[in-house]
Every structure is written in structure tokens, then in C-alpha cells.
């Protein structure tokens, strides 16, 4: 059965939304400056976040990443009023990016030959694209866990791919990005690789 979510969504900094990932798994997301969202390691089986107050200022975000509006239109079941937003969440500035010099002819390189860099994105300016973002470290070591575990890949999260990422993160109690591991390490050993598998596990058929 499909699930109808909120009909209208407008981005308002520090709004808290309840996100349905499965029939019995809801999480909360805090909107930051567009397009950044903070997720906290708080979940509920019944979307009952309003039953008792929470103060996110006492918690460190589980993860912060770029998210498209479309994700909230499909997956949010509404705002949460009884949760205080965390007002001290820094916006990330350093990201992992493909190399601009290889972009136009990436198919000519094997996965092992592809170069990834660390780039800086000024939160006040936003993502300036592959050719515009400042490179601060060229050709990173793709197996460096300090990089792998601390920086997001440049790009917007949305759709079932992001739902999968969030489910895996909450069920494993660590911030996971299968796409990043696939690109940098060449492997994705996690379940829920198909939409059908996700539906069978209780993920809604978002409308």
C-alpha cells in the first residue's frame, strides 16, 4: 500500500520533522540552512515523538548531509512540536569530490584509477559545482578511515537510496553511506539493495 505524506513542504530552519523509514521505524530530522539536514540517533516505532519533550541541544547529530526537498515531501509524516532543535550544529564545509580533470572522460579510467579530492564548500555560498569548489587535498587515500568516516560525498540525498542509507545507519548505530563505500572502497556489503527488498522489509511505497 502506498503512503501519502505531507502535501506541502516549505524549508524552515530548525523545523523538526518525523520521517517514516519502515512500518515500525520513525526518526527525527532537523532542518538547517538549505540544503543541510541533521539526523539524530532517536527512533520510534509509533511516531510518538510528541508524547514527551526532547531537547536536541543535549545530543550530537548522528549525521549531517545535503538533502533535497523532495525527500521530505515523500517521507515526512509531519512536523514535531515537542522537540527542541539543537541550535549549535555546524554546517559541514569539507566534502569528498570526484576530480574535475577526469570528469569529462571518467569512462576511460578504471575504478582504481579514479581520483577523489577533498573540497571546501562555503556554507554562505553553496555548492559551486565540480569546477568551482576549492580543492584542499588532491587525490586522497580512499582507504583512509579518517576521511571515509568524517566527510560526505558532494551531492544531494533523496529517494529510496537515501531511505536505505538511513535504515542501515539506524539499524547499525553508525552513520553509513553505501554509495561512498562503493565509490571509494569498491564494495557495498549491505542489504536492501533493491526496492523490492526494501518493500518486503516494511519500507512504505512512497507516493
C-alpha positions as CSV (number, residue, x, y, z in Angstrom):
1,X,0.0,0.0,0.0
2,X,1.3,3.4,-0.8
3,X,1.8,6.0,1.9
4,X,0.6,9.6,1.4
5,X,2.9,12.1,3.2
6,X,2.7,15.8,3.7
7,X,1.0,17.7,0.9
8,X,3.0,20.9,1.3
9,X,6.5,21.3,2.5
10,X,8.5,24.6,2.9
11,X,12.0,24.6,4.3
12,X,12.2,26.5,7.6
13,X,15.4,26.4,9.5
14,X,15.2,24.4,12.8
15,X,11.9,22.8,12.0
16,X,11.8,19.1,13.2
17,X,10.2,16.5,11.0
18,X,9.2,12.9,11.7
19,X,10.4,10.6,8.9
20,X,8.9,7.2,8.3
21,X,11.5,4.7,7.1
22,X,9.5,1.5,7.8
23,X,6.1,0.4,9.1
24,X,7.6,0.5,12.6
25,X,10.6,2.8,12.3
26,X,10.3,6.6,12.5
27,X,13.2,9.0,13.0
28,X,13.5,12.8,13.5
29,X,15.3,15.2,11.2
30,X,16.2,18.8,11.9
31,X,16.3,21.3,9.0
32,X,19.4,23.5,9.0
33,X,20.4,26.0,6.3
34,X,19.2,24.8,2.9
35,X,20.1,22.1,1.9
36,X,21.6,20.7,5.1
37,X,19.7,18.4,7.5
38,X,20.8,16.9,10.8
39,X,19.7,13.4,11.9
40,X,19.8,12.2,15.5
41,X,20.0,8.7,16.8
42,X,16.5,8.8,18.1
43,X,13.8,6.5,16.7
44,X,10.2,5.4,17.5
45,X,8.1,2.5,16.4
46,X,4.8,4.5,16.5
47,X,5.7,8.1,15.5
48,X,5.2,9.2,19.1
49,X,7.8,11.9,19.4
50,X,5.3,14.4,20.7
51,X,4.4,12.3,23.7
52,X,7.3,13.6,25.8
53,X,9.7,16.5,25.3
54,X,13.1,16.1,23.8
55,X,15.9,18.7,23.7
56,X,18.3,18.0,20.9
57,X,20.8,20.5,22.4
58,X,21.8,17.7,24.7
59,X,22.7,15.4,21.7
60,X,25.3,15.4,19.0
61,X,23.9,14.8,15.5
62,X,24.1,11.3,14.1
63,X,25.0,12.8,10.8
64,X,24.6,16.0,8.7
65,X,24.2,15.9,4.9
66,X,22.6,17.7,1.9
67,X,19.0,16.6,1.3
68,X,16.5,17.5,-1.4
69,X,13.1,19.0,-0.6
70,X,11.5,16.0,-2.5
71,X,12.7,13.7,0.3
72,X,10.5,15.5,2.9
73,X,7.6,15.7,0.5
74,X,7.6,11.9,0.2
75,X,8.9,10.7,3.6
76,X,7.9,13.3,6.2
77,X,4.8,12.5,8.2
78,X,4.7,16.0,9.7
79,X,6.4,18.4,12.0
80,X,7.3,17.5,15.6
81,X,6.4,20.2,18.0
82,X,7.6,18.7,21.3
83,X,11.3,18.6,20.4
84,X,13.7,21.5,20.9
85,X,16.1,21.9,18.0
86,X,19.8,21.9,18.5
87,X,20.9,25.5,17.8
88,X,24.7,24.8,17.7
89,X,25.1,22.4,14.8
90,X,28.0,23.5,12.5
91,X,27.4,23.2,8.8
92,X,30.0,20.9,7.2
93,X,32.4,22.6,4.8
94,X,34.7,19.8,3.7
95,X,33.5,17.2,1.3
96,X,34.8,14.3,-0.9
97,X,34.5,15.1,-4.6
98,X,35.3,13.5,-7.9
99,X,38.3,15.0,-9.8
100,X,37.3,17.8,-12.2
101,X,40.1,16.7,-14.6
102,X,38.7,13.3,-15.0
103,X,35.0,14.2,-15.1
104,X,34.5,14.5,-18.9
105,X,36.2,11.2,-19.6
106,X,35.6,9.1,-16.5
107,X,34.7,6.1,-18.6
108,X,38.3,5.9,-19.8
109,X,39.5,5.2,-16.3
110,X,39.2,2.0,-14.2
111,X,37.7,2.4,-10.7
112,X,41.2,2.1,-9.2
113,X,42.4,5.0,-11.4
114,X,39.6,7.4,-10.4
115,X,40.8,10.3,-8.3
116,X,38.9,11.8,-5.4
117,X,39.7,15.1,-3.7
118,X,38.7,16.9,-0.5
119,X,37.0,20.2,-1.4
120,X,35.7,23.1,0.6
121,X,32.1,24.4,0.1
122,X,31.4,27.7,1.8
123,X,28.0,27.4,3.5
124,X,27.2,31.0,2.8
125,X,27.8,30.5,-1.0
126,X,26.8,26.8,-1.5
127,X,28.0,24.1,-3.8
128,X,29.7,25.8,-6.8
129,X,30.0,22.5,-8.7
130,X,32.8,20.3,-9.7
131,X,34.8,23.0,-11.4
132,X,34.0,25.7,-8.8
133,X,34.7,24.2,-5.4
134,X,38.1,24.8,-3.9
135,X,40.3,21.7,-3.7
136,X,42.1,21.5,-0.4
137,X,43.5,17.9,-0.7
138,X,44.2,16.3,-4.1
139,X,44.0,12.6,-4.7
140,X,43.0,11.4,-1.2
141,X,43.9,7.9,0.1
142,X,40.5,6.2,-0.5
143,X,41.1,3.7,2.4
144,X,41.9,6.4,4.9
145,X,39.2,5.9,7.6
146,X,39.8,9.4,8.9
147,X,38.5,10.7,5.6
148,X,35.9,8.0,4.9
149,X,34.2,8.3,8.3
150,X,34.3,12.1,8.6
151,X,33.3,13.6,5.3
152,X,30.3,13.3,3.0
153,X,30.5,12.9,-0.8
154,X,29.3,16.1,-2.5
155,X,25.7,15.7,-3.6
156,X,22.1,15.7,-2.6
157,X,20.5,12.7,-0.8
158,X,16.9,11.7,-1.6
159,X,14.7,8.8,-2.7
160,X,14.8,5.2,-1.8
161,X,18.6,5.3,-1.9
162,X,18.6,7.7,1.0
163,X,15.9,5.8,2.8
164,X,18.2,2.7,2.6
165,X,21.1,4.7,3.9
166,X,19.1,5.9,6.9
167,X,17.7,2.5,7.7
168,X,21.2,0.9,7.6
169,X,22.6,3.7,9.8
170,X,19.9,3.4,12.5
171,X,19.9,-0.4,12.5
172,X,23.7,-0.5,12.8
173,X,24.0,2.5,15.2
174,X,26.6,4.3,13.0
175,X,26.4,6.8,10.1
176,X,26.6,4.7,6.9
177,X,26.8,5.7,3.3
178,X,26.8,2.6,1.0
179,X,27.4,4.8,-2.1
180,X,30.5,6.4,-0.6
181,X,31.9,2.9,0.3
182,X,31.1,1.6,-3.2
183,X,32.9,4.5,-4.8
184,X,35.9,4.7,-2.5
185,X,36.3,1.1,-1.4
186,X,34.7,-0.7,-4.3
187,X,32.2,-2.6,-2.2
188,X,28.7,-2.5,-0.9
189,X,28.1,-5.4,1.5
190,X,24.9,-4.1,3.0
191,X,21.3,-5.5,2.5
192,X,18.3,-3.8,0.9
193,X,19.9,-3.3,-2.5
194,X,16.6,-3.4,-4.4
195,X,13.3,-1.5,-3.9
196,X,11.5,-4.9,-3.7
197,X,13.7,-6.0,-0.9
198,X,13.1,-2.7,0.9
199,X,9.3,-3.0,0.5
200,X,9.4,-6.6,1.8
201,X,11.3,-5.3,4.9
202,X,8.5,-2.8,5.7
203,X,9.6,0.3,3.8
204,X,6.5,2.2,2.5
205,X,5.7,2.6,-1.1
206,X,6.1,6.3,-1.0
207,X,3.7,8.3,-3.3
